[in-house]
Amino acid sequence: MTTAITIDPTYGYVILAATSTFIMNFLHIANTGKYRKLAAVKYPLAYAPESRTDDAAHKFNCAQRSHANFVENQVSALGALLIAGVKFPVTAAVLGGEGQV
């Protein structure tokens, strides 16, 4: 028994939306790096210590957590986007791209 899956020509928009997640990830990396430098948090520390209450440390911790949340959810979001795009390519692309704004 053979089952054929037909991919709509508009599936390219889904691929474009999926690619945008990697661009967003790069922007998160750049933003986190900027705030790490401003807060003077050296590697291998993932976050500024809780004893630091200054604004720079707080902004770095927020940027780091935002980046971590993004990376934690990127894989499952991409999987859902690519699978949903097989049946509903335009809707999946719009919703996938909307998540990057």
MMTF fields as JSON, N, C-alpha, C and O atoms, coordinates in Angstrom:
{
  "mmtfVersion": "1.0.0",
  "mmtfProducer": "UNKNOWN",
  "numBonds": 403,
  "numAtoms": 404,
  "numGroups": 101,
  "numChains": 1,
  "numModels": 1,
  "chainsPerModel": [1],
  "groupsPerChain": [101],
  "chainIdList": ["A"],
  "bondAtomList": [4, 2, 8, 6, 12, 10, 16, 14, 20, 18, 24, 22, 28, 26, 32, 30, 36, 34, 40, 38, 44, 42, 48, 46, 52, 50, 56, 54, 60, 58, 64, 62, 68, 66, 72, 70, 76, 74, 80, 78, 84, 82, 88, 86, 92, 90, 96, 94, 100, 98, 104, 102, 108, 106, 112, 110, 116, 114, 120, 118, 124, 122, 128, 126, 132, 130, 136, 134, 140, 138, 144, 142, 148, 146, 152, 150, 156, 154, 160, 158, 164, 162, 168, 166, 172, 170, 176, 174, 180, 178, 184, 182, 188, 186, 192, 190, 196, 194, 200, 198, 204, 202, 208, 206, 212, 210, 216, 214, 220, 218, 224, 222, 228, 226, 232, 230, 236, 234, 240, 238, 244, 242, 248, 246, 252, 250, 256, 254, 260, 258, 264, 262, 268, 266, 272, 270, 276, 274, 280, 278, 284, 282, 288, 286, 292, 290, 296, 294, 300, 298, 304, 302, 308, 306, 312, 310, 316, 314, 320, 318, 324, 322, 328, 326, 332, 330, 336, 334, 340, 338, 344, 342, 348, 346, 352, 350, 356, 354, 360, 358, 364, 362, 368, 366, 372, 370, 376, 374, 380, 378, 384, 382, 388, 386, 392, 390, 396, 394, 400, 398],
  "bondOrderList": [1, 1, 1, 1, 1, 1, 1, 1, 1, 1, 1, 1, 1, 1, 1, 1, 1, 1, 1, 1, 1, 1, 1, 1, 1, 1, 1, 1, 1, 1, 1, 1, 1, 1, 1, 1, 1, 1, 1, 1, 1, 1, 1, 1, 1, 1, 1, 1, 1, 1, 1, 1, 1, 1, 1, 1, 1, 1, 1, 1, 1, 1, 1, 1, 1, 1, 1, 1, 1, 1, 1, 1, 1, 1, 1, 1, 1, 1, 1, 1, 1, 1, 1, 1, 1, 1, 1, 1, 1, 1, 1, 1, 1, 1, 1, 1, 1, 1, 1, 1],
  "groupList": [{"groupName": "MET", "atomNameList": ["N", "CA", "C", "O"], "elementList": ["N", "C", "C", "O"], "formalChargeList": [0, 0, 0, 0], "bondAtomList": [1, 0, 2, 1, 3, 2], "bondOrderList": [1, 1, 2], "singleLetterCode": "M", "chemCompType": "L-PEPTIDE LINKING"}, {"groupName": "THR", "atomNameList": ["N", "CA", "C", "O"], "elementList": ["N", "C", "C", "O"], "formalChargeList": [0, 0, 0, 0], "bondAtomList": [1, 0, 2, 1, 3, 2], "bondOrderList": [1, 1, 2], "singleLetterCode": "T", "chemCompType": "L-PEPTIDE LINKING"}, {"groupName": "ALA", "atomNameList": ["N", "CA", "C", "O"], "elementList": ["N", "C", "C", "O"], "formalChargeList": [0, 0, 0, 0], "bondAtomList": [1, 0, 2, 1, 3, 2], "bondOrderList": [1, 1, 2], "singleLetterCode": "A", "chemCompType": "L-PEPTIDE LINKING"}, {"groupName": "ILE", "atomNameList": ["N", "CA", "C", "O"], "elementList": ["N", "C", "C", "O"], "formalChargeList": [0, 0, 0, 0], "bondAtomList": [1, 0, 2, 1, 3, 2], "bondOrderList": [1, 1, 2], "singleLetterCode": "I", "chemCompType": "L-PEPTIDE LINKING"}, {"groupName": "ASP", "atomNameList": ["N", "CA", "C", "O"], "elementList": ["N", "C", "C", "O"], "formalChargeList": [0, 0, 0, 0], "bondAtomList": [1, 0, 2, 1, 3, 2], "bondOrderList": [1, 1, 2], "singleLetterCode": "D", "chemCompType": "L-PEPTIDE LINKING"}, {"groupName": "PRO", "atomNameList": ["N", "CA", "C", "O"], "elementList": ["N", "C", "C", "O"], "formalChargeList": [0, 0, 0, 0], "bondAtomList": [1, 0, 2, 1, 3, 2], "bondOrderList": [1, 1, 2], "singleLetterCode": "P", "chemCompType": "L-PEPTIDE LINKING"}, {"groupName": "TYR", "atomNameList": ["N", "CA", "C", "O"], "elementList": ["N", "C", "C", "O"], "formalChargeList": [0, 0, 0, 0], "bondAtomList": [1, 0, 2, 1, 3, 2], "bondOrderList": [1, 1, 2], "singleLetterCode": "Y", "chemCompType": "L-PEPTIDE LINKING"}, {"groupName": "GLY", "atomNameList": ["N", "CA", "C", "O"], "elementList": ["N", "C", "C", "O"], "formalChargeList": [0, 0, 0, 0], "bondAtomList": [1, 0, 2, 1, 3, 2], "bondOrderList": [1, 1, 2], "singleLetterCode": "G", "chemCompType": "PEPTIDE LINKING"}, {"groupName": "VAL", "atomNameList": ["N", "CA", "C", "O"], "elementList": ["N", "C", "C", "O"], "formalChargeList": [0, 0, 0, 0], "bondAtomList": [1, 0, 2, 1, 3, 2], "bondOrderList": [1, 1, 2], "singleLetterCode": "V", "chemCompType": "L-PEPTIDE LINKING"}, {"groupName": "LEU", "atomNameList": ["N", "CA", "C", "O"], "elementList": ["N", "C", "C", "O"], "formalChargeList": [0, 0, 0, 0], "bondAtomList": [1, 0, 2, 1, 3, 2], "bondOrderList": [1, 1, 2], "singleLetterCode": "L", "chemCompType": "L-PEPTIDE LINKING"}, {"groupName": "SER", "atomNameList": ["N", "CA", "C", "O"], "elementList": ["N", "C", "C", "O"], "formalChargeList": [0, 0, 0, 0], "bondAtomList": [1, 0, 2, 1, 3, 2], "bondOrderList": [1, 1, 2], "singleLetterCode": "S", "chemCompType": "L-PEPTIDE LINKING"}, {"groupName": "PHE", "atomNameList": ["N", "CA", "C", "O"], "elementList": ["N", "C", "C", "O"], "formalChargeList": [0, 0, 0, 0], "bondAtomList": [1, 0, 2, 1, 3, 2], "bondOrderList": [1, 1, 2], "singleLetterCode": "F", "chemCompType": "L-PEPTIDE LINKING"}, {"groupName": "ASN", "atomNameList": ["N", "CA", "C", "O"], "elementList": ["N", "C", "C", "O"], "formalChargeList": [0, 0, 0, 0], "bondAtomList": [1, 0, 2, 1, 3, 2], "bondOrderList": [1, 1, 2], "singleLetterCode": "N", "chemCompType": "L-PEPTIDE LINKING"}, {"groupName": "HIS", "atomNameList": ["N", "CA", "C", "O"], "elementList": ["N", "C", "C", "O"], "formalChargeList": [0, 0, 0, 0], "bondAtomList": [1, 0, 2, 1, 3, 2], "bondOrderList": [1, 1, 2], "singleLetterCode": "H", "chemCompType": "L-PEPTIDE LINKING"}, {"groupName": "LYS", "atomNameList": ["N", "CA", "C", "O"], "elementList": ["N", "C", "C", "O"], "formalChargeList": [0, 0, 0, 0], "bondAtomList": [1, 0, 2, 1, 3, 2], "bondOrderList": [1, 1, 2], "singleLetterCode": "K", "chemCompType": "L-PEPTIDE LINKING"}, {"groupName": "ARG", "atomNameList": ["N", "CA", "C", "O"], "elementList": ["N", "C", "C", "O"], "formalChargeList": [0, 0, 0, 0], "bondAtomList": [1, 0, 2, 1, 3, 2], "bondOrderList": [1, 1, 2], "singleLetterCode": "R", "chemCompType": "L-PEPTIDE LINKING"}, {"groupName": "GLU", "atomNameList": ["N", "CA", "C", "O"], "elementList": ["N", "C", "C", "O"], "formalChargeList": [0, 0, 0, 0], "bondAtomList": [1, 0, 2, 1, 3, 2], "bondOrderList": [1, 1, 2], "singleLetterCode": "E", "chemCompType": "L-PEPTIDE LINKING"}, {"groupName": "CYS", "atomNameList": ["N", "CA", "C", "O"], "elementList": ["N", "C", "C", "O"], "formalChargeList": [0, 0, 0, 0], "bondAtomList": [1, 0, 2, 1, 3, 2], "bondOrderList": [1, 1, 2], "singleLetterCode": "C", "chemCompType": "L-PEPTIDE LINKING"}, {"groupName": "GLN", "atomNameList": ["N", "CA", "C", "O"], "elementList": ["N", "C", "C", "O"], "formalChargeList": [0, 0, 0, 0], "bondAtomList": [1, 0, 2, 1, 3, 2], "bondOrderList": [1, 1, 2], "singleLetterCode": "Q", "chemCompType": "L-PEPTIDE LINKING"}],
  "groupTypeList": [0, 1, 1, 2, 3, 1, 3, 4, 5, 1, 6, 7, 6, 8, 3, 9, 2, 2, 1, 10, 1, 11, 3, 0, 12, 11, 9, 13, 3, 2, 12, 1, 7, 14, 6, 15, 14, 9, 2, 2, 8, 14, 6, 5, 9, 2, 6, 2, 5, 16, 10, 15, 1, 4, 4, 2, 2, 13, 14, 11, 12, 17, 2, 18, 15, 10, 13, 2, 12, 11, 8, 16, 12, 18, 8, 10, 2, 9, 7, 2, 9, 9, 3, 2, 7, 8, 14, 11, 5, 8, 1, 2, 2, 8, 9, 7, 7, 16, 7, 18, 8],
  "groupIdList": [1, 2, 3, 4, 5, 6, 7, 8, 9, 10, 11, 12, 13, 14, 15, 16, 17, 18, 19, 20, 21, 22, 23, 24, 25, 26, 27, 28, 29, 30, 31, 32, 33, 34, 35, 36, 37, 38, 39, 40, 41, 42, 43, 44, 45, 46, 47, 48, 49, 50, 51, 52, 53, 54, 55, 56, 57, 58, 59, 60, 61, 62, 63, 64, 65, 66, 67, 68, 69, 70, 71, 72, 73, 74, 75, 76, 77, 78, 79, 80, 81, 82, 83, 84, 85, 86, 87, 88, 89, 90, 91, 92, 93, 94, 95, 96, 97, 98, 99, 100, 101],
  "secStructList": [7, 7, 7, 7, 7, 7, 7, 7, 6, 6, 2, 2, 2, 2, 2, 2, 2, 2, 2, 2, 2, 2, 2, 2, 2, 2, 2, 2, 2, 2, 2, 2, 2, 2, 2, 2, 2, 2, 2, 6, 7, 7, 6, 6, 7, 1, 1, 7, 7, 6, 6, 7, 7, 1, 2, 2, 2, 2, 2, 2, 2, 2, 2, 2, 2, 2, 2, 2, 2, 2, 2, 2, 2, 2, 2, 2, 2, 2, 2, 2, 2, 2, 2, 2, 2, 2, 2, 7, 2, 2, 2, 2, 2, 2, 2, 2, 2, 2, 6, 6, 7],
  "xCoordList": [0.846, 0.0, 0.893, 1.803, 0.621, 1.394, 0.519, -0.617, 1.068, 0.369, 1.186, 2.38, 0.574, 1.255, 0.87, -0.297, 1.857, 1.625, 1.956, 3.077, 0.996, 1.185, 1.474, 0.71, 2.58, 2.973, 2.507, 2.824, 1.762, 1.259, 2.433, 3.402, 2.367, 3.455, 3.67, 4.759, 2.656, 2.811, 3.533, 3.692, 3.971, 4.725, 6.049, 6.649, 6.487, 7.696, 7.574, 8.564, 6.365, 6.149, 6.375, 6.849, 6.038, 6.266, 7.767, 8.237, 8.514, 9.973, 10.556, 11.49, 10.024, 10.481, 10.206, 11.065, 9.021, 8.692, 9.598, 10.034, 9.886, 10.776, 12.187, 12.845, 12.648, 13.977, 14.068, 15.122, 12.974, 12.997, 13.285, 13.762, 12.999, 13.287, 14.786, 15.225, 15.575, 17.025, 17.588, 18.569, 16.971, 17.367, 17.03, 17.826, 15.852, 15.456, 16.403, 16.741, 16.828, 17.759, 19.076, 19.643, 19.565, 20.793, 20.625, 21.542, 19.46, 19.214, 19.191, 19.673, 18.637, 18.674, 20.115, 20.476, 20.933, 22.336, 23.056, 23.777, 22.862, 23.517, 23.055, 23.866, 21.757, 21.203, 21.742, 22.126, 21.76, 22.254, 23.733, 24.173, 24.5, 25.921, 26.171, 27.091, 25.336, 25.471, 25.234, 26.002, 24.171, 23.86, 24.849, 25.102, 25.41, 26.442, 27.656, 28.229, 28.044, 29.204, 28.937, 29.797, 27.745, 27.412, 27.36, 27.715, 26.92, 26.82, 28.132, 28.265, 29.095, 30.397, 30.249, 30.879, 29.414, 29.242, 30.14, 29.937, 31.118, 32.105, 31.594, 30.806, 32.066, 31.783, 32.531, 33.619, 32.052, 30.956, 29.63, 28.702, 29.509, 28.255, 27.125, 27.266, 26.014, 24.853, 24.049, 23.442, 24.037, 23.271, 24.123, 25.089, 23.749, 24.382, 23.913, 22.757, 24.781, 24.375, 23.204, 23.036, 22.402, 21.253, 21.685, 20.901, 22.929, 23.419, 23.571, 23.613, 23.652, 23.745, 22.34, 21.496, 22.109, 20.779, 20.79, 19.796, 21.902, 21.982, 21.167, 20.835, 20.864, 20.009, 20.653, 19.961, 21.972, 22.663, 22.557, 22.328, 22.72, 22.619, 21.187, 20.974, 20.218, 18.822, 18.501, 17.847, 18.958, 18.705, 19.384, 18.816, 20.595, 21.264, 20.495, 20.282, 20.077, 19.324, 18.029, 17.64, 17.363, 16.127, 16.42, 15.692, 17.477, 17.842, 18.239, 17.87, 18.986, 19.418, 18.219, 18.15, 17.283, 16.102, 15.222, 14.66, 15.105, 14.324, 14.931, 14.213, 16.237, 16.916, 16.733, 16.467, 16.874, 16.7, 15.275, 15.088, 14.285, 12.891, 12.682, 12.002, 13.277, 13.145, 13.739, 13.102, 14.965, 15.649, 14.914, 14.84, 14.373, 13.65, 12.408, 12.016, 11.794, 10.543, 10.701, 9.749, 11.869, 12.061, 11.846, 11.181, 12.383, 12.298, 10.85, 10.432, 10.093, 8.706, 7.858, 6.963, 8.133, 7.391, 7.698, 6.798, 8.969, 9.321, 8.663, 8.155, 8.674, 8.027, 6.551, 6.038, 5.878, 4.446, 4.203, 3.253, 5.05, 4.911, 5.065, 4.253, 6.099, 6.358, 5.286, 4.926, 4.776, 3.721, 2.392, 1.708, 2.032, 0.778, 0.81, -0.223, 2.006, 2.141, 1.826, 1.538, 1.873, 1.537, 0.066, -0.269, -0.803, -2.243, -2.704, -3.563, -2.125, -2.552, -1.329, -0.928, -0.732, 0.536, 0.469, 1.342, -0.525, -0.586, -0.874, -0.239, -1.816, -2.143, -0.943, -0.629, -0.274, 0.893, 2.003, 2.656, 2.221, 3.267, 2.957, 3.843, 1.715, 1.333, 1.505, 2.071, 1.015, 1.138, 2.586, 2.998, 3.363, 4.774, 5.57, 6.458, 5.258, 5.921, 5.481, 6.271, 4.224, 3.689, 4.403, 4.586, 4.802, 5.512, 6.887, 7.474, 7.401, 8.728, 8.684, 9.726, 7.506, 7.391, 7.514, 7.442],
  "yCoordList": [-1.174, 0.0, 1.238, 1.364, 2.132, 3.355, 4.551, 4.657, 5.447, 6.674, 7.846, 7.939, 8.72, 9.888, 11.123, 11.339, 11.904, 13.185, 14.275, 14.347, 15.105, 16.201, 17.478, 17.881, 18.093, 19.34, 20.506, 20.581, 21.396, 22.589, 23.496, 23.586, 24.164, 25.088, 26.22, 26.79, 26.542, 27.608, 27.123, 27.89, 25.859, 25.341, 26.092, 26.071, 26.738, 27.567, 28.652, 29.029, 29.148, 30.148, 29.541, 30.217, 28.291, 27.593, 27.488, 27.725, 27.134, 27.048, 28.416, 28.508, 29.454, 30.811, 31.164, 31.733, 30.832, 31.093, 30.282, 30.781, 29.038, 28.197, 28.773, 28.761, 29.272, 29.88, 31.127, 31.424, 31.849, 33.074, 32.788, 33.669, 31.567, 31.246, 31.231, 31.566, 30.842, 30.831, 32.246, 32.524, 33.136, 34.544, 35.135, 35.878, 34.804, 35.292, 34.759, 35.479, 33.509, 32.943, 33.71, 33.984, 34.058, 34.85, 36.207, 36.682, 36.833, 38.118, 37.964, 38.838, 36.862, 36.585, 36.435, 36.959, 35.728, 35.531, 36.875, 37.14, 37.72, 39.026, 39.901, 40.573, 39.889, 40.691, 40.228, 41.042, 38.916, 38.376, 38.695, 39.045, 38.576, 38.897, 40.356, 40.681, 41.234, 42.667, 42.932, 43.648, 42.349, 42.581, 41.868, 42.34, 40.736, 40.058, 40.967, 41.092, 41.6, 42.49, 43.714, 44.118, 44.302, 45.477, 45.147, 45.979, 43.935, 43.527, 42.946, 42.68, 42.751, 42.183, 40.824, 40.56, 39.976, 38.612, 37.714, 37.566, 37.125, 36.297, 34.876, 34.375, 34.245, 32.826, 32.042, 32.477, 30.945, 30.112, 30.408, 29.607, 31.535, 31.841, 32.032, 32.777, 31.359, 31.495, 32.739, 33.346, 33.124, 34.282, 35.101, 34.603, 36.366, 37.195, 36.705, 36.305, 36.727, 36.244, 37.057, 38.236, 36.394, 37.075, 38.213, 39.118, 38.165, 39.222, 40.548, 41.605, 40.499, 41.732, 42.267, 41.576, 43.478, 44.08, 45.246, 45.963, 45.442, 46.562, 46.272, 45.126, 47.333, 47.255, 46.437, 45.704, 46.56, 45.826, 44.323, 43.577, 43.872, 42.441, 41.957, 40.858, 42.771, 42.395, 42.264, 41.305, 43.221, 43.173, 41.96, 41.319, 41.644, 40.462, 39.202, 38.349, 39.071, 37.885, 37.744, 36.634, 38.859, 38.818, 38.388, 37.57, 38.931, 38.564, 37.095, 36.394, 36.635, 35.237, 34.294, 33.274, 34.632, 33.787, 33.798, 32.769, 34.953, 35.048, 34.16, 33.451, 34.203, 33.363, 31.876, 31.071, 31.524, 30.125, 29.637, 28.519, 30.461, 30.09, 29.868, 28.929, 30.747, 30.61, 29.293, 28.552, 29.004, 27.789, 26.538, 25.545, 26.58, 25.428, 25.092, 23.928, 26.09, 25.872, 25.864, 25.547, 26.201, 26.306, 24.972, 24.932, 23.897, 22.604, 22.137, 21.742, 22.179, 21.719, 22.654, 22.198, 23.941, 24.881, 24.644, 24.694, 24.386, 24.1, 22.814, 22.754, 21.794, 20.537, 20.733, 20.25, 21.433, 21.694, 22.529, 22.278, 23.51, 24.369, 23.569, 23.697, 22.749, 21.981, 20.929, 20.682, 20.311, 19.312, 19.972, 19.518, 21.043, 21.736, 22.341, 22.462, 22.722, 23.328, 22.396, 22.854, 21.093, 20.141, 20.28, 20.235, 20.446, 20.549, 22.003, 22.303, 22.9, 24.306, 25.216, 25.875, 25.268, 25.982, 27.483, 28.022, 28.15, 29.603, 29.96, 30.854, 29.273, 29.535, 29.246, 30.038, 28.121, 27.769, 28.794, 29.174, 29.244, 30.233, 31.554, 32.174, 31.981, 33.25, 33.151, 34.046, 32.065, 31.909, 31.695, 32.174, 30.985, 30.787, 32.075, 32.321, 32.888, 34.182, 35.168, 35.999, 35.082, 35.965, 35.742, 36.682, 34.523, 34.215, 34.869, 34.953, 35.329, 35.945, 37.449, 38.089, 38.014, 39.478, 39.926, 41.122],
  "zCoordList": [0.0, 0.0, 0.0, 0.819, -0.915, -1.049, -0.727, -1.191, 0.077, 0.41, -0.103, 0.182, -0.838, -1.388, -0.581, -0.255, -0.277, 0.386, -0.619, -1.123, -0.901, -1.84, -1.06, -0.183, -1.399, -0.74, -1.61, -2.797, -1.003, -1.685, -2.062, -1.308, -3.207, -3.587, -2.576, -2.51, -1.802, -0.803, 0.458, 1.407, 0.477, 1.625, 1.792, 2.867, 0.749, 0.841, 1.903, 2.53, 2.101, 3.149, 4.537, 5.45, 4.677, 5.945, 6.19, 7.303, 5.156, 5.271, 5.615, 6.411, 5.034, 5.336, 6.798, 7.472, 7.283, 8.691, 9.609, 10.646, 9.237, 10.046, 10.07, 11.11, 8.94, 8.865, 9.732, 10.294, 9.84, 10.645, 12.121, 12.837, 12.582, 13.983, 14.25, 15.35, 13.246, 13.42, 13.429, 14.119, 12.665, 12.695, 14.058, 14.632, 14.573, 15.892, 16.969, 17.908, 16.839, 17.799, 17.783, 18.841, 16.602, 16.51, 17.189, 17.86, 17.02, 17.68, 19.202, 19.923, 19.686, 21.129, 21.608, 22.661, 20.847, 21.214, 21.292, 22.254, 20.287, 20.259, 21.424, 22.061, 21.698, 22.782, 24.142, 24.982, 24.338, 25.604, 25.773, 26.868, 24.697, 24.76, 25.105, 25.855, 24.547, 24.845, 26.334, 26.976, 26.868, 28.278, 29.208, 30.316, 28.765, 29.567, 29.703, 30.786, 28.604, 28.619, 29.499, 30.282, 29.369, 30.189, 31.682, 32.517, 32.015, 33.417, 33.94, 35.134, 33.05, 33.411, 34.097, 35.122, 33.519, 34.026, 33.19, 31.984, 33.826, 33.126, 32.959, 33.761, 31.897, 31.7, 32.757, 33.133, 33.259, 32.797, 33.49, 33.383, 34.202, 34.891, 33.884, 32.914, 34.121, 33.233, 33.573, 32.69, 34.843, 35.303, 36.261, 36.839, 36.418, 37.437, 38.801, 38.944, 39.803, 41.127, 41.695, 41.385, 42.532, 43.138, 44.057, 44.343, 44.515, 45.403, 44.665, 45.293, 43.35, 42.57, 42.309, 41.739, 42.726, 42.563, 41.58, 41.458, 40.88, 39.944, 38.679, 38.377, 37.964, 36.781, 35.658, 34.951, 35.493, 34.427, 34.645, 33.693, 35.876, 36.185, 35.956, 35.444, 36.334, 36.131, 34.64, 34.229, 33.833, 32.392, 31.763, 30.879, 32.213, 31.684, 32.036, 31.175, 33.276, 33.686, 32.895, 32.531, 32.628, 31.827, 30.39, 29.828, 29.795, 28.429, 28.354, 27.411, 29.342, 29.365, 29.497, 28.811, 30.372, 30.563, 29.311, 28.936, 28.671, 27.444, 26.361, 25.656, 26.236, 25.25, 25.575, 24.683, 26.837, 27.248, 26.961, 26.48, 27.25, 26.959, 25.467, 25.054, 24.667, 23.218, 22.739, 21.991, 23.174, 22.734, 23.218, 22.494, 24.435, 24.977, 24.154, 24.074, 23.55, 22.824, 21.304, 20.59, 20.809, 19.363, 18.656, 17.621, 19.179, 18.501, 18.361, 17.273, 19.435, 19.352, 18.483, 17.772, 18.538, 17.698, 16.217, 15.379, 15.898, 14.508, 14.021, 12.901, 14.862, 14.488, 14.199, 13.19, 15.077, 14.886, 13.636, 12.894, 13.404, 12.229, 10.945, 10.028, 10.877, 9.654, 9.394, 8.243, 10.449, 10.275, 9.896, 8.978, 10.605, 10.297, 8.903, 8.245, 8.454, 7.134, 5.991, 4.885, 6.229, 5.162, 4.777, 3.594, 5.756, 5.5, 5.344, 4.514, 6.149, 6.158, 5.991, 6.951, 4.805, 4.655, 4.925, 5.605, 4.419, 4.596, 6.056, 6.616, 6.659, 8.062, 8.959, 9.847, 8.734, 9.54, 9.366, 10.337, 8.13, 7.875, 8.563, 9.15, 8.492, 9.128, 10.644, 11.272, 11.22, 12.679, 13.096, 14.153, 12.287, 12.584, 12.49, 13.306, 11.508, 11.376, 12.434, 12.88, 12.841, 13.882, 15.203, 15.976, 15.466, 16.694, 16.765, 17.844, 15.644, 15.616, 15.795, 15.939, 15.789, 15.889, 17.328, 17.61]
}
